[in-house]
């Protein structure tokens, strides 16, 4: 079933219901990742209050990523079993409550427990269920629709960091976390009401109707079969390397900019530029994926991220930072857009949530990035060696992508390598 010929029960208000799924996913991802990627704006105010080193505080963010990675294993399977509405509703309650608790932290271990562990669980309940659901609703425009939904991450990254920066300046970082927590809890829980697993389910307003078993392609790869393939581990390696780059930049780009003399509010605008450009890049890359395929697009994404990280070796003026932000945003935005479609291309849809979740678990091992980047700064008093390391990781990701062979959906024994 696809968007070109939806039956009546898969329409709402005359519009194919899959588009409501995309809209809801856009809003949820905007809130979830806009809040997460605002951590860099809270970074120096928290350093100042608690007297921590950058490596120690970065460790809380790295723990957050690592715990997200573990949670992805379960959220993908839970979404396959119970549907996205249940999982995303839990996301709203869990994540909103965690940010409210962040406003009350008094010691560094509390930051590690609340931001490092609790917020990670809520965050992990968003991406996999939402993008996996979109993959089920759209067959021929999967890349585009995934890109539109993922553009919510860009909008959140554009809007929330500067808003948080102004809020911190006006009210302090603790009150700002209260505001984030309330917004996340209320809006995500409401948005989750629009979600349903796939076109075979009844609309949210219909009660007491059992959804029939969704029809899947006979050739879909099993979860265990996918894990036995070379393709899965190569793709997981790409996720791991580029994930380390992305999260390291979002934690450390604002501190790096302020280190070279850029005011804090202006430095926060660098993240906003990344978010703004990535709105366009996510949609553009989604279209490119549908047209050219995932492999050449992923090679281009890794190459752009390499180029942007090389540019940071010369980042001593605001103009250079903005140029970096534009190039990085096309790589980062494309990275988010291609993930779910690439998993679907290689392994099919029946176990998409579980396979996608485990791939993101591997990506989560890239949580070492922000921690190591902070430690390199502590040792060298400069971010440039760390950014050089991240550039090398991007090149390695390109090489791994080249090694991914033809799609294997349809091979359930996991033995095919290409």
C-alpha positions as semicolon CSV with decimal commas, in nm:
position;residue;x (nm);y (nm);z (nm)
1;X;0,000;0,000;0,000
2;X;0,134;0,347;-0,080
3;X;0,036;0,710;-0,091
4;X;-0,061;0,708;-0,457
5;X;-0,382;0,511;-0,399
6;X;-0,494;0,526;-0,036
7;X;-0,821;0,363;0,059
8;X;-1,091;0,567;0,227
9;X;-1,012;0,442;0,580
10;X;-0,658;0,577;0,548
11;X;-0,777;0,932;0,489
12;X;-0,858;1,204;0,742
13;X;-1,036;1,520;0,630
14;X;-0,982;1,416;0,267
15;X;-0,604;1,395;0,318
16;X;-0,403;1,074;0,312
17;X;-0,344;0,991;0,678
18;X;0,026;0,930;0,624
19;X;0,073;1,305;0,592
20;X;-0,066;1,353;0,943
21;X;0,190;1,098;1,060
22;X;0,464;1,307;0,899
23;X;0,333;1,629;1,056
24;X;0,315;1,476;1,403
25;X;0,663;1,329;1,362
26;X;0,797;1,669;1,253
27;X;0,671;1,838;1,570
28;X;0,791;1,565;1,805
29;X;1,140;1,555;1,652
30;X;1,158;1,934;1,663
31;X;1,098;1,934;2,038
32;X;1,308;1,629;2,126
33;X;1,622;1,723;1,937
34;X;1,590;2,098;1,968
35;X;1,605;2,046;2,344
36;X;1,891;1,796;2,327
37;X;2,103;2,008;2,095
38;X;2,056;2,309;2,322
39;X;2,286;2,142;2,577
40;X;2,579;2,341;2,438
41;X;2,399;2,665;2,530
42;X;2,361;2,544;2,890
43;X;2,723;2,426;2,892
44;X;2,911;2,732;3,019
45;X;2,646;2,847;3,270
46;X;2,660;2,500;3,425
47;X;3,041;2,494;3,413
48;X;3,044;2,823;3,599
49;X;2,798;2,718;3,868
50;X;2,945;2,374;3,937
51;X;3,314;2,448;3,871
52;X;3,357;2,148;3,639
53;X;3,607;2,075;3,362
54;X;3,474;2,051;3,010
55;X;3,564;1,684;2,994
56;X;3,358;1,603;3,303
57;X;3,047;1,791;3,190
58;X;3,083;1,653;2,836
59;X;3,080;1,310;2,997
60;X;2,716;1,358;3,095
61;X;2,627;1,419;2,730
62;X;2,831;1,118;2,621
63;X;2,650;0,904;2,879
64;X;2,322;1,035;2,741
65;X;2,417;0,917;2,393
66;X;2,537;0,580;2,519
67;X;2,215;0,519;2,710
68;X;2,011;0,628;2,408
69;X;2,199;0,367;2,210
70;X;2,102;0,091;2,452
71;X;1,741;0,212;2,464
72;X;1,717;0,207;2,082
73;X;1,739;-0,172;2,091
74;X;1,416;-0,185;2,289
75;X;1,225;0,111;2,143
76;X;1,248;-0,033;1,793
77;X;1,110;-0,368;1,906
78;X;0,844;-0,204;2,123
79;X;0,729;0,009;1,832
80;X;0,705;-0,299;1,609
81;X;0,498;-0,474;1,877
82;X;0,279;-0,204;2,031
83;X;0,287;0,078;1,775
84;X;0,433;0,429;1,785
85;X;0,154;0,597;1,983
86;X;0,233;0,411;2,305
87;X;0,608;0,457;2,274
88;X;0,597;0,827;2,181
89;X;0,346;0,905;2,458
90;X;0,596;0,758;2,702
91;X;0,860;0,976;2,536
92;X;0,663;1,289;2,621
93;X;0,611;1,201;2,986
94;X;0,964;1,071;3,039
95;X;1,151;1,348;2,859
96;X;0,941;1,633;2,994
97;X;0,976;1,510;3,352
98;X;1,351;1,469;3,310
99;X;1,400;1,829;3,197
100;X;1,191;1,948;3,490
101;X;1,423;1,753;3,720
102;X;1,728;1,910;3,551
103;X;1,619;2,243;3,692
104;X;1,674;2,106;4,043
105;X;2,021;1,947;4,017
106;X;2,271;2,039;4,288
107;X;2,562;1,799;4,228
108;X;2,743;1,661;3,927
109;X;2,623;1,302;3,982
110;X;2,266;1,427;3,953
111;X;2,345;1,570;3,609
112;X;2,479;1,231;3,505
113;X;2,172;1,048;3,635
114;X;1,907;1,289;3,505
115;X;2,055;1,415;3,178
116;X;2,284;1,120;3,119
117;X;2,028;0,845;3,187
118;X;1,668;0,965;3,224
119;X;1,651;1,210;2,933
120;X;1,822;0,955;2,710
121;X;1,539;0,705;2,761
122;X;1,277;0,959;2,658
123;X;1,480;1,077;2,358
124;X;1,529;0,721;2,233
125;X;1,151;0,673;2,224
126;X;1,112;0,924;1,939
127;X;1,337;0,871;1,639
128;X;1,304;0,499;1,570
129;X;0,924;0,467;1,616
130;X;0,855;0,778;1,408
131;X;1,084;0,715;1,110
132;X;1,002;0,345;1,109
133;X;0,631;0,433;1,097
134;X;0,685;0,673;0,807
135;X;0,872;0,398;0,619
136;X;0,560;0,181;0,652
137;X;0,321;0,450;0,530
138;X;0,518;0,556;0,220
139;X;0,660;0,321;-0,040
140;X;0,766;0,544;-0,329
141;X;0,843;0,874;-0,152
142;X;1,001;0,725;0,158
143;X;1,316;0,938;0,139
144;X;1,124;1,262;0,089
145;X;0,876;1,196;0,370
146;X;1,155;1,086;0,606
147;X;1,339;1,405;0,514
148;X;1,038;1,626;0,583
149;X;0,985;1,467;0,924
150;X;1,355;1,482;1,004
151;X;1,350;1,851;0,910
152;X;1,178;1,894;1,245
153;X;1,518;1,828;1,400
154;X;1,653;2,119;1,198
155;X;1,369;2,351;1,295
156;X;1,421;2,262;1,659
157;X;1,794;2,322;1,626
158;X;1,721;2,657;1,460
159;X;1,471;2,780;1,717
160;X;1,547;2,630;2,057
161;X;1,918;2,714;2,116
162;X;1,875;3,090;2,068
163;X;1,549;3,085;2,263
164;X;1,726;2,899;2,542
165;X;2,014;3,145;2,527
166;X;1,779;3,441;2,569
167;X;1,587;3,257;2,840
168;X;1,907;3,179;3,030
169;X;2,012;3,544;3,008
170;X;1,671;3,659;3,133
171;X;1,571;3,391;3,385
172;X;1,871;3,166;3,446
173;X;1,943;2,813;3,324
174;X;1,726;2,642;3,588
175;X;1,405;2,824;3,494
176;X;1,487;2,765;3,128
177;X;1,488;2,389;3,191
178;X;1,144;2,417;3,354
179;X;1,010;2,590;3,043
180;X;1,158;2,320;2,818
181;X;1,021;2,043;3,035
182;X;0,663;2,170;3,030
183;X;0,664;2,237;2,656
184;X;0,807;1,894;2,576
185;X;0,567;1,706;2,803
186;X;0,247;1,874;2,685
187;X;0,313;1,900;2,311
188;X;0,463;1,555;2,257
189;X;0,187;1,375;2,445
190;X;-0,075;1,558;2,237
191;X;0,110;1,489;1,910
192;X;0,134;1,119;1,989
193;X;-0,245;1,091;1,964
194;X;-0,217;1,126;1,585
195;X;0,012;0,827;1,543
196;X;-0,079;0,479;1,425
197;X;0,148;0,198;1,316
198;X;0,067;0,152;0,948
199;X;-0,212;0,185;0,688
200;X;-0,383;-0,134;0,812
201;X;-0,474;0,024;1,146
202;X;-0,795;0,216;1,219
203;X;-0,782;0,592;1,268
204;X;-0,714;0,717;1,624
205;X;-1,080;0,818;1,668
206;X;-1,201;0,461;1,608
207;X;-1,220;0,258;1,929
208;X;-1,246;-0,113;1,986
209;X;-1,135;-0,215;1,636
210;X;-0,856;-0,469;1,601
211;X;-0,606;-0,385;1,329
212;X;-0,539;-0,668;1,088
213;X;-0,191;-0,805;1,049
214;X;0,003;-0,570;0,826
215;X;0,106;-0,725;0,498
216;X;0,481;-0,729;0,451
217;X;0,692;-0,820;0,155
218;X;0,772;-1,186;0,159
219;X;1,142;-1,110;0,123
220;X;1,186;-0,894;0,433
221;X;1,499;-0,985;0,624
222;X;1,460;-1,108;0,980
223;X;1,626;-0,925;1,269
224;X;1,868;-1,212;1,331
225;X;1,932;-1,246;0,959
226;X;2,023;-0,879;0,926
227;X;2,276;-0,906;1,209
228;X;2,452;-1,189;1,024
229;X;2,521;-0,976;0,717
230;X;2,827;-0,775;0,623
231;X;2,601;-0,494;0,502
232;X;2,449;-0,439;0,843
233;X;2,785;-0,398;1,017
234;X;2,923;-0,170;0,748
235;X;2,614;0,049;0,773
236;X;2,638;0,039;1,152
237;X;2,999;0,154;1,124
238;X;2,891;0,451;0,912
239;X;2,628;0,540;1,173
240;X;2,890;0,508;1,449
241;X;3,153;0,731;1,285
242;X;2,923;1,008;1,161
243;X;2,728;1,000;1,488
244;X;3,048;1,070;1,680
245;X;3,111;1,371;1,456
246;X;2,759;1,513;1,485
247;X;2,728;1,491;1,862
248;X;3,080;1,623;1,924
249;X;3,005;1,932;1,718
250;X;2,674;2,004;1,888
251;X;2,837;1,989;2,231
252;X;3,159;2,176;2,157
253;X;3,102;2,422;1,873
254;X;2,955;2,693;2,098
255;X;3,233;2,666;2,361
256;X;3,492;2,671;2,079
257;X;3,339;2,983;1,926
258;X;3,335;3,167;2,259
259;X;3,697;3,064;2,317
260;X;3,801;3,261;2,007
261;X;3,611;3,568;2,124
262;X;3,261;3,535;1,982
263;X;2,985;3,643;2,229
264;X;2,775;3,362;2,373
265;X;2,443;3,461;2,215
266;X;2,612;3,504;1,876
267;X;2,791;3,172;1,919
268;X;2,456;3,003;1,983
269;X;2,344;3,133;1,643
270;X;2,598;2,898;1,480
271;X;2,386;2,606;1,594
272;X;2,082;2,789;1,463
273;X;2,243;2,822;1,121
274;X;2,314;2,449;1,123
275;X;1,952;2,385;1,215
276;X;1,815;2,627;0,956
277;X;2,022;2,495;0,667
278;X;1,957;2,137;0,770
279;X;1,583;2,196;0,721
280;X;1,653;2,237;0,352
281;X;1,920;1,968;0,341
282;X;1,701;1,701;0,501
283;X;1,430;1,748;0,240
284;X;1,680;1,782;-0,045
285;X;1,866;1,470;0,059
286;X;1,538;1,284;0,099
287;X;1,456;1,366;-0,264
288;X;1,809;1,267;-0,369
289;X;1,775;0,932;-0,190
290;X;1,452;0,857;-0,379
291;X;1,616;0,954;-0,707
292;X;1,976;0,831;-0,685
293;X;1,974;0,574;-0,407
294;X;2,120;0,570;-0,059
295;X;2,480;0,471;-0,131
296;X;2,596;0,765;-0,348
297;X;2,408;1,008;-0,125
298;X;2,577;0,868;0,188
299;X;2,920;0,904;0,025
300;X;2,839;1,270;-0,046
301;X;2,722;1,319;0,314
302;X;3,047;1,187;0,462
303;X;3,251;1,399;0,221
304;X;3,067;1,717;0,319
305;X;3,118;1,646;0,688
306;X;3,491;1,593;0,625
307;X;3,516;1,924;0,441
308;X;3,332;2,111;0,717
309;X;3,557;1,969;0,990
310;X;3,868;2,070;0,794
311;X;3,724;2,422;0,781
312;X;3,723;2,432;1,161
313;X;4,104;2,428;1,154
314;X;4,076;2,788;1,028
315;X;3,785;2,902;1,246
316;X;3,893;3,232;1,396
317;X;3,613;3,463;1,275
318;X;3,235;3,450;1,273
319;X;3,220;3,430;0,894
320;X;3,427;3,110;0,896
321;X;3,198;2,959;1,159
322;X;2,891;3,039;0,951
323;X;3,052;2,889;0,638
324;X;3,135;2,578;0,841
325;X;2,776;2,565;0,967
326;X;2,632;2,566;0,614
327;X;2,856;2,285;0,487
328;X;2,821;2,079;0,805
329;X;2,442;2,120;0,796
330;X;2,418;1,954;0,456
331;X;2,617;1,658;0,581
332;X;2,441;1,635;0,916
333;X;2,093;1,689;0,773
334;X;2,151;1,427;0,508
335;X;2,279;1,182;0,766
336;X;1,950;1,197;0,955
337;X;1,739;1,167;0,638
338;X;1,915;0,867;0,488
339;X;1,922;0,638;0,793
340;X;1,572;0,491;0,796
341;X;1,541;0,460;0,414
342;X;1,882;0,289;0,393
343;X;1,778;0,030;0,651
344;X;1,451;-0,025;0,463
345;X;1,636;-0,061;0,131
346;X;1,874;-0,322;0,265
347;X;1,650;-0,521;0,498
348;X;1,282;-0,450;0,421
349;X;1,003;-0,335;0,652
350;X;0,872;-0,621;0,864
351;X;1,144;-0,592;1,129
352;X;1,244;-0,239;1,035
353;X;1,200;-0,094;1,385
354;X;1,414;-0,361;1,550
355;X;1,688;-0,350;1,285
356;X;1,690;0,030;1,270
357;X;1,699;0,048;1,649
358;X;1,999;-0,185;1,669
359;X;2,179;0,018;1,401
360;X;2,127;0,327;1,614
361;X;2,256;0,131;1,912
362;X;2,583;0,094;1,721
363;X;2,571;0,464;1,636
364;X;2,538;0,533;2,007
365;X;2,884;0,388;2,062
366;X;2,994;0,711;1,896
367;X;2,906;0,873;2,228
368;X;3,278;0,862;2,294
369;X;3,307;1,162;2,059
370;X;3,199;1,449;2,286
371;X;3,387;1,299;2,583
372;X;3,712;1,247;2,391
373;X;3,679;1,589;2,227
374;X;3,648;1,748;2,571
375;X;3,944;1,551;2,704
376;X;4,160;1,652;2,408
377;X;4,074;2,015;2,478
378;X;4,162;1,972;2,845
379;X;4,502;1,831;2,745
380;X;4,584;2,062;2,453
381;X;4,389;2,378;2,550
382;X;4,263;2,376;2,191
383;X;3,987;2,208;1,995
384;X;4,183;2,188;1,670
385;X;4,344;1,845;1,733
386;X;4,002;1,707;1,827
387;X;3,840;1,847;1,512
388;X;4,117;1,687;1,304
389;X;4,032;1,352;1,466
390;X;3,666;1,401;1,377
391;X;3,757;1,477;1,015
392;X;3,938;1,144;0,991
393;X;3,627;0,967;1,120
394;X;3,425;1,119;0,834
395;X;3,670;0,984;0,578
396;X;3,650;0,638;0,733
397;X;3,270;0,655;0,705
398;X;3,299;0,725;0,332
399;X;3,523;0,421;0,287
400;X;3,280;0,196;0,473
401;X;2,991;0,319;0,260
402;X;3,178;0,227;-0,057
403;X;3,195;-0,130;0,074
404;X;2,816;-0,166;0,111
405;X;2,695;-0,377;-0,181
406;X;2,358;-0,424;-0,343
407;X;2,039;-0,446;-0,129
408;X;1,975;-0,781;0,034
409;X;1,606;-0,748;0,124
410;X;1,466;-1,085;0,042
411;X;1,749;-1,285;0,198
412;X;1,643;-1,401;0,539
413;X;1,929;-1,636;0,604
414;X;2,163;-1,343;0,641
415;X;2,425;-1,509;0,436
416;X;2,441;-1,275;0,141
417;X;2,711;-1,013;0,126
418;X;2,642;-0,864;-0,196
